[in-house]
Amino acid sequence: MSWQLPLFAVQVHGPSMAPTLRTGDALLVRRSTRARPGDVVVARFRTRPDLLVVKRALHEQDGGWWLRGDNEFVTDDSRAFGVADVIGLVAFRYWPRPGRLS
């Protein structure tokens, strides 16, 4: 039997979620697969299961989610990698600028 904590932490790397998130931001994530459009999520693309990403959920598709970064100039999201499976919902940023995300 595998047991996992309901919360986990991730650190942002790269510009794909700017201006909402920046490289170095530390996030607390609530483990859940129940995303809604507009949520900032942690997920894995089915075509890149080794890659953990932080993106915004757009809509459900093929039993997973179509994700997109907030930075319109970076396309390392579902446009490049297809559908993703959500692992968790970002609860808040705890470092360096604590606060909830919109």
GROMACS elastic network, one bead per residue, 0.5 to 0.9 nm:
[ bonds ]
;  ai    aj funct       b0    kb
    4     7     6  0.84748   500
    4    31     6  0.87962   500
    5     8     6  0.70311   500
    5    31     6  0.79390   500
    6    29     6  0.84159   500
    6    30     6  0.59125   500
    6    31     6  0.52521   500
    6    32     6  0.82357   500
    7    28     6  0.67734   500
    7    29     6  0.55203   500
    7    31     6  0.57954   500
    7    88     6  0.85787   500
    8    27     6  0.84086   500
    8    28     6  0.58837   500
    8    29     6  0.52947   500
    8    30     6  0.67122   500
    8    31     6  0.73457   500
    8    88     6  0.88111   500
    9    26     6  0.69967   500
    9    27     6  0.55623   500
    9    29     6  0.58640   500
    9    30     6  0.88796   500
   10    25     6  0.84796   500
   10    26     6  0.58908   500
   10    27     6  0.53405   500
   10    28     6  0.66797   500
   10    29     6  0.73724   500
   10    42     6  0.86394   500
   10    54     6  0.88169   500
   11    23     6  0.76817   500
   11    24     6  0.59794   500
   11    25     6  0.56970   500
   11    27     6  0.61328   500
   11    28     6  0.89866   500
   12    15     6  0.86729   500
   12    17     6  0.87398   500
   12    21     6  0.73152   500
   12    22     6  0.65309   500
   12    24     6  0.53862   500
   12    25     6  0.53355   500
   12    26     6  0.64603   500
   12    27     6  0.77264   500
   12    53     6  0.84980   500
   12    54     6  0.73442   500
   13    16     6  0.86106   500
   13    22     6  0.73823   500
   13    24     6  0.63556   500
   13    25     6  0.81228   500
   14    17     6  0.78361   500
   14    18     6  0.86076   500
   14    22     6  0.70684   500
   14    23     6  0.53317   500
   14    24     6  0.86473   500
   15    18     6  0.54182   500
   15    19     6  0.81848   500
   15    21     6  0.78503   500
   15    22     6  0.62504   500
   15    23     6  0.66113   500
   15    69     6  0.87854   500
   15    70     6  0.89997   500
   15    71     6  0.70217   500
   15    74     6  0.73699   500
   16    19     6  0.86430   500
   16    21     6  0.82833   500
   16    22     6  0.83720   500
   16    54     6  0.85997   500
   16    55     6  0.78913   500
   16    68     6  0.85637   500
   16    69     6  0.51140   500
   16    70     6  0.63123   500
   16    71     6  0.51016   500
   16    72     6  0.79617   500
   16    73     6  0.79428   500
   16    74     6  0.54337   500
   16    75     6  0.75828   500
   16    76     6  0.72784   500
   16    77     6  0.83729   500
   17    20     6  0.57795   500
   17    21     6  0.52054   500
   17    22     6  0.68196   500
   17    23     6  0.89941   500
   17    54     6  0.75983   500
   17    55     6  0.66755   500
   17    56     6  0.82115   500
   17    68     6  0.85854   500
   17    71     6  0.53618   500
   17    72     6  0.89144   500
   17    74     6  0.86138   500
   18    21     6  0.50174   500
   18    22     6  0.56589   500
   18    23     6  0.86628   500
   18    69     6  0.79655   500
   18    70     6  0.59626   500
   18    71     6  0.52369   500
   18    72     6  0.89600   500
   19    22     6  0.67719   500
   19    70     6  0.70867   500
   19    71     6  0.69195   500
   20    70     6  0.70195   500
   20    71     6  0.86413   500
   20   101     6  0.73115   500
   20   102     6  0.78789   500
   21    24     6  0.86350   500
   21    25     6  0.64957   500
   21    70     6  0.86562   500
   21    93     6  0.86601   500
   21   101     6  0.86575   500
   22    25     6  0.57174   500
   23    26     6  0.88280   500
   24    95     6  0.81606   500
   24    96     6  0.79017   500
   25    93     6  0.67518   500
   25    94     6  0.77777   500
   25    95     6  0.57447   500
   25    96     6  0.61767   500
   25    97     6  0.78121   500
   26    92     6  0.87014   500
   26    93     6  0.57110   500
   26    94     6  0.58104   500
   26    95     6  0.50697   500
   26    96     6  0.71763   500
   26    97     6  0.89962   500
   26    98     6  0.89432   500
   27    90     6  0.66495   500
   27    91     6  0.74162   500
   27    92     6  0.58062   500
   27    94     6  0.58508   500
   27    95     6  0.73141   500
   28    89     6  0.86994   500
   28    90     6  0.60727   500
   28    91     6  0.56556   500
   28    92     6  0.56175   500
   28    93     6  0.62949   500
   28    94     6  0.68864   500
   29    32     6  0.88300   500
   29    41     6  0.80553   500
   29    42     6  0.75777   500
   29    88     6  0.58710   500
   29    89     6  0.54683   500
   29    91     6  0.52906   500
   29    92     6  0.73252   500
   30    87     6  0.86165   500
   30    88     6  0.53008   500
   30    89     6  0.52494   500
   30    90     6  0.62651   500
   30    91     6  0.61293   500
   31    42     6  0.89290   500
   31    87     6  0.60147   500
   31    89     6  0.64783   500
   31    90     6  0.87584   500
   32    35     6  0.75375   500
   32    86     6  0.73906   500
   32    87     6  0.58288   500
   32    89     6  0.62949   500
   33    85     6  0.77139   500
   33    86     6  0.52345   500
   33    87     6  0.55879   500
   33    88     6  0.60066   500
   33    89     6  0.78137   500
   34    86     6  0.78488   500
   34    87     6  0.89372   500
   34    88     6  0.80832   500
   34    89     6  0.81247   500
   35    38     6  0.84582   500
   35    39     6  0.63280   500
   35    40     6  0.85251   500
   35    41     6  0.74757   500
   35    57     6  0.71280   500
   35    60     6  0.88966   500
   35    65     6  0.85172   500
   35    86     6  0.73278   500
   35    88     6  0.80248   500
   35    89     6  0.68926   500
   36    39     6  0.56870   500
   36    57     6  0.68242   500
   36    58     6  0.79411   500
   36    59     6  0.76552   500
   36    60     6  0.85500   500
   37    40     6  0.88476   500
   37    56     6  0.78046   500
   37    57     6  0.51890   500
   37    59     6  0.55980   500
   37    60     6  0.81046   500
   38    56     6  0.58983   500
   38    57     6  0.54104   500
   38    58     6  0.60141   500
   38    59     6  0.85214   500
   38   102     6  0.84275   500
   39    55     6  0.84221   500
   39    56     6  0.56215   500
   39    57     6  0.54730   500
   39    58     6  0.80657   500
   39    89     6  0.69613   500
   39    90     6  0.77489   500
   39   101     6  0.89509   500
   39   102     6  0.81858   500
   40    54     6  0.68900   500
   40    55     6  0.56284   500
   40    57     6  0.62744   500
   40    88     6  0.89106   500
   40    89     6  0.62007   500
   40    90     6  0.56651   500
   40    91     6  0.85980   500
   40   101     6  0.77607   500
   40   102     6  0.82730   500
   41    53     6  0.80457   500
   41    54     6  0.56050   500
   41    55     6  0.55958   500
   41    56     6  0.59885   500
   41    57     6  0.66131   500
   41    67     6  0.87226   500
   41    86     6  0.65774   500
   41    87     6  0.74430   500
   41    88     6  0.57166   500
   41    90     6  0.54771   500
   42    52     6  0.68553   500
   42    53     6  0.55033   500
   42    55     6  0.66092   500
   42    56     6  0.86945   500
   42    85     6  0.87385   500
   42    86     6  0.60326   500
   42    87     6  0.56375   500
   42    88     6  0.52050   500
   42    89     6  0.62480   500
   42    90     6  0.69524   500
   43    51     6  0.84228   500
   43    52     6  0.58581   500
   43    53     6  0.54154   500
   43    54     6  0.65709   500
   43    55     6  0.76718   500
   43    65     6  0.89771   500
   43    67     6  0.88555   500
   43    84     6  0.61926   500
   43    85     6  0.54603   500
   43    87     6  0.50561   500
   43    88     6  0.69334   500
   43    89     6  0.89498   500
   44    47     6  0.84372   500
   44    48     6  0.67583   500
   44    49     6  0.53849   500
   44    50     6  0.73741   500
   44    51     6  0.59621   500
   44    52     6  0.51748   500
   44    53     6  0.62372   500
   44    54     6  0.89862   500
   44    83     6  0.87462   500
   44    84     6  0.53580   500
   44    85     6  0.54805   500
   44    86     6  0.66729   500
   44    87     6  0.74334   500
   45    48     6  0.50052   500
   45    49     6  0.56247   500
   45    50     6  0.84008   500
   45    51     6  0.71487   500
   45    52     6  0.79171   500
   45    53     6  0.81143   500
   45    77     6  0.84865   500
   45    78     6  0.77548   500
   45    81     6  0.63129   500
   45    82     6  0.67588   500
   45    83     6  0.59485   500
   45    85     6  0.63033   500
   45    86     6  0.87493   500
   46    49     6  0.54986   500
   46    81     6  0.77069   500
   46    82     6  0.73400   500
   46    83     6  0.62863   500
   46    84     6  0.55215   500
   46    85     6  0.69822   500
   47    50     6  0.89348   500
   47    81     6  0.60314   500
   47    82     6  0.71148   500
   47    83     6  0.80167   500
   47    84     6  0.82345   500
   48    51     6  0.55838   500
   48    52     6  0.85585   500
   48    81     6  0.71905   500
   48    84     6  0.89069   500
   49    52     6  0.75110   500
   49    84     6  0.88734   500
   53    77     6  0.86444   500
   54    69     6  0.79468   500
   54    90     6  0.84247   500
   55    67     6  0.59169   500
   55    68     6  0.56277   500
   55    69     6  0.50553   500
   55    70     6  0.75466   500
   55    77     6  0.75126   500
   56    66     6  0.86608   500
   56    67     6  0.55241   500
   56    68     6  0.53253   500
   56    69     6  0.59099   500
   56    70     6  0.71153   500
   57    60     6  0.81146   500
   57    65     6  0.64285   500
   57    66     6  0.62178   500
   57    68     6  0.66187   500
   57    69     6  0.88669   500
   57    86     6  0.87410   500
   58    65     6  0.70992   500
   58    66     6  0.55845   500
   58    67     6  0.55485   500
   58    68     6  0.68012   500
   59    64     6  0.86276   500
   59    65     6  0.57568   500
   59    66     6  0.54603   500
   59    67     6  0.75428   500
   60    63     6  0.67464   500
   60    64     6  0.56683   500
   60    66     6  0.61155   500
   60    83     6  0.86813   500
   61    64     6  0.52904   500
   61    65     6  0.53200   500
   61    66     6  0.62059   500
   61    83     6  0.68383   500
   61    84     6  0.88973   500
   62    65     6  0.76061   500
   62    83     6  0.73424   500
   63    83     6  0.85057   500
   63    85     6  0.82216   500
   64    83     6  0.58769   500
   64    84     6  0.55385   500
   64    85     6  0.51090   500
   64    86     6  0.72646   500
   65    78     6  0.85804   500
   65    82     6  0.87268   500
   65    83     6  0.54722   500
   65    84     6  0.52226   500
   65    85     6  0.62224   500
   65    86     6  0.70938   500
   66    77     6  0.83316   500
   66    78     6  0.56751   500
   66    79     6  0.84570   500
   66    82     6  0.69164   500
   66    83     6  0.52173   500
   66    84     6  0.64217   500
   66    85     6  0.89709   500
   67    77     6  0.59720   500
   67    78     6  0.52340   500
   67    79     6  0.82114   500
   67    82     6  0.82463   500
   67    83     6  0.73440   500
   67    84     6  0.70508   500
   68    71     6  0.85907   500
   68    72     6  0.88306   500
   68    75     6  0.78209   500
   68    76     6  0.81122   500
   68    77     6  0.51676   500
   68    78     6  0.61600   500
   68    79     6  0.76753   500
   69    72     6  0.71118   500
   69    74     6  0.72280   500
   69    75     6  0.73753   500
   69    76     6  0.76785   500
   69    77     6  0.63230   500
   69    78     6  0.89445   500
   70    73     6  0.88724   500
   70    74     6  0.84646   500
   71    74     6  0.57338   500
   71    75     6  0.82285   500
   72    75     6  0.72537   500
   74    77     6  0.80663   500
   75    78     6  0.79300   500
   75    79     6  0.63872   500
   75    80     6  0.65211   500
   76    79     6  0.70812   500
   76    80     6  0.57275   500
   76    81     6  0.72301   500
   77    80     6  0.56211   500
   77    81     6  0.60331   500
   77    82     6  0.74461   500
   78    83     6  0.59261   500
   78    84     6  0.73843   500
   79    82     6  0.60636   500
   79    83     6  0.89417   500
   81    84     6  0.81147   500
   86    89     6  0.79032   500
   88    91     6  0.89667   500
   90    93     6  0.79132   500
   90   100     6  0.87245   500
   90   101     6  0.79833   500
   91   100     6  0.68166   500
   91   101     6  0.77570   500
   92    98     6  0.73142   500
   92    99     6  0.57089   500
   92   101     6  0.60971   500
   93    96     6  0.77747   500
   93    97     6  0.68796   500
   93    98     6  0.51732   500
   93    99     6  0.54026   500
   93   100     6  0.62318   500
   93   101     6  0.72139   500
   94    97     6  0.65796   500
   94    99     6  0.65831   500
   94   100     6  0.87281   500
   95    98     6  0.53965   500
   95    99     6  0.86016   500
